[in-house]
Amino acid sequence: MKTVHMAVYDTLADWEVGAAVAHINNRAWQREPGAFQVRTVGLTLDPVVTMGGVRIVPDLAVADLAPEDSVMLILAGAETWMGEELVPFARKAREFVEAGVPVAGMCGATFGLAKEGLLDERRHTSNVAEYLQYSGYAGGANYVDEPAVTDGDVITASGTAPFDFAREVLGRLGVYESHVLDGWYRLYANSDPAGYAVLAEYEARQLAAAQ
């Protein structure tokens, strides 16, 4: 089973990554071939409390995380990205990208990626362009005013775009075929019933294949 790692820390904006994480894990719950699992990574193994008040005990510490053991690192927003506390995660993101393993960051995490220099030469987005300027980065000309952007091994998104972020993450991982992913997005982001029909057909095919 392929492992996706999600960073966890105090004041984690849990709603930002809920859609992505739930649907990454969905295939594992259904025991589908090629499934993914999500493991959490903390600064240490000490419990953290999200912005929503959820207590999480990390599966491993960031110092023990290696790119070769992962297929993606997910970084959500938090109140502490503009300080020094979460720098180890930004540095780990650089390690991942240099090893050719994708990193997905949204909201405050984009500040950490920018400060680490990972957005200097990549198309990217964030909450607003001005927010990233405080990082001192050199990538302002590559800022794109879109909910979510993928450029190579780096995905970025606004904190108000959890389903756009999830679509980029699921697409980069290849969790769903492209037309199924489109149906997934239409259903969950736009409440389009036609998207449900696509997903229902997909689930029926998966069930038939498993029998």
MORA-V744584 format. One record per backbone hydrogen bond with DSSP energy under -1.0 kcal/mol. CO is the residue of the C=O (numbers start at 1). NH is the residue of the N-H. If there is no record, write none. Layout:
# MORA-V744584
{{CO | NH} {CO | NH}}
This chain:
# MORA-V744584
{{2 | 37} {3 | 71} {4 | 39} {5 | 74} {6 | 41} {9 | 12} {12 | 14} {12 | 51} {13 | 16} {17 | 21} {18 | 22} {19 | 23} {20 | 24} {21 | 25} {25 | 29} {26 | 30} {27 | 32} {28 | 31} {32 | 35} {35 | 2} {37 | 4} {39 | 6} {40 | 59} {40 | 60} {41 | 8} {42 | 62} {48 | 56} {49 | 11} {50 | 53} {54 | 50} {56 | 48} {60 | 42} {61 | 64} {62 | 65} {66 | 69} {67 | 70} {72 | 5} {73 | 104} {74 | 7} {75 | 106} {77 | 13} {80 | 83} {84 | 87} {86 | 89} {86 | 90} {87 | 91} {88 | 92} {89 | 93} {90 | 94} {91 | 95} {92 | 96} {93 | 97} {94 | 98} {95 | 99} {96 | 101} {97 | 100} {102 | 73} {103 | 155} {104 | 75} {105 | 157} {106 | 109} {107 | 110} {108 | 112} {109 | 113} {110 | 114} {111 | 115} {112 | 116} {113 | 118} {114 | 117} {124 | 144} {129 | 133} {132 | 135} {133 | 136} {139 | 142} {140 | 143} {142 | 124} {144 | 146} {147 | 158} {149 | 156} {151 | 154} {153 | 103} {154 | 151} {155 | 105} {156 | 149} {157 | 107} {158 | 161} {161 | 165} {162 | 166} {163 | 167} {164 | 168} {165 | 169} {166 | 170} {167 | 171} {168 | 172} {169 | 173} {170 | 174} {170 | 175} {177 | 181} {178 | 182} {179 | 183} {180 | 184} {181 | 185} {182 | 186} {183 | 187} {184 | 188} {185 | 189} {186 | 192} {187 | 191} {192 | 195} {193 | 197} {194 | 198} {195 | 199} {196 | 200} {197 | 201} {198 | 202} {199 | 203} {200 | 204} {201 | 205} {202 | 206} {203 | 207} {204 | 208} {205 | 209} {206 | 210}}
